[in-house]
Amino acid sequence: MRKTLVIGWLVILLAVIGALFWYNELQYQLPTPVPENYKPVKQGTVISINPKHYKDHSKPLFLHFFNPDCPCSRFNVKQFKAIVEQYRGQVNFAIVIMSSKHFTEGEILDKFGMKLPVIFDPSVAEACGVYSTPQVALIDTASKLYYRGNYNISRYCTNEKTSFAKIAINGLLSSNTRLTFNKLALTSYGCRLPDCHN
């Protein structure tokens, strides 16, 4: 009797843990709900960035929207760092912090292990049409939005075949004005802004 009771409790406990795990996985596999008052920003829209964050207009600007509390953002750090290393000479990079909590520039830079501009201005997300993290906004040298979307189709940002961020950078650097992206690239996945709640 006692053995049966213990086994029963273990089965229930494992079922609850399994359900929580699958629920948490599933919520990040689904698109991020679009906010009620969301206004889409079209490719080619002029994006105003504070001049102190974007002084060198001779190179495009890659904005990385990051929430330190978002698991998707944390998984994405490695891929973002690899992109910075690969394109640092051709593209300017900045990290845009999207969190309701207070973080210092030093705390953010410690998470990335590199020196980059850190922007604490949520209006940048609205200007670019970003409502989840992690997201990319790539702005050309004329301050126009070239790409706003996902890094790739994987929550863990490991799918190199769909590296939309790199495809966008390469398209912009080669002056490809006909580059188009599918729904997987442009539909937001991840954590809602400014908090990590789906």
C-alpha positions, 0 to 999 in steps of 0.5 A: 500500500505504501509503495503504491502511494509513493509510486502514485505521487511520483507519477503525479509529480513527473506529470506536473513537471512534464506539463510545465516543461511542455507548456513553457516550451510551447509558449515560445514556439508560438508567435508573440501576441501582437499588442492592441495598439501596434502600428506596423513599420514598413521597410524603408521607413526613416527611423530617428535614432538619437545622434549620440547612439548613431554618429557614424552614418557611413555604415548601417546600424544593427539594433539588437533588442534585448531583455535580460529576463527573457530566456529567448534573449539569453539563448541569443547572446552567443549568436549576436556576439558571433554576428558582431565579430563577423561584421564589426568592420562593416556595420555599427552595432548597438544593444537596445534594452527592453525591460521594466527593471533597471540595469546599468550599462556595465551589467549589460556589457558584462552579459555580452563580454564586449564594448558596444553602445547600450540604449535605454530608450523604449521608443526605439522599439516602437519606431522600429516596430519591435514588440518582442525580444530578441529582435533585430532592426537593421537600418541603412546609411540613409536611416531607413529600416531595411529589416525588422525581424527574427534572428532565425526560426529556432528559439535557441538561435542555432539554425544557420540555414535560416539566419535571417539577420545575416541574410539581411546584413549581406543583402544590405551590404550588397545593395540588394533592394529586392531582398524579401523575407518570409513570414517566419522571418517577420513574425515576432517570437519570444518575450513580449515587451517590456516584460517577459510574459507571454 
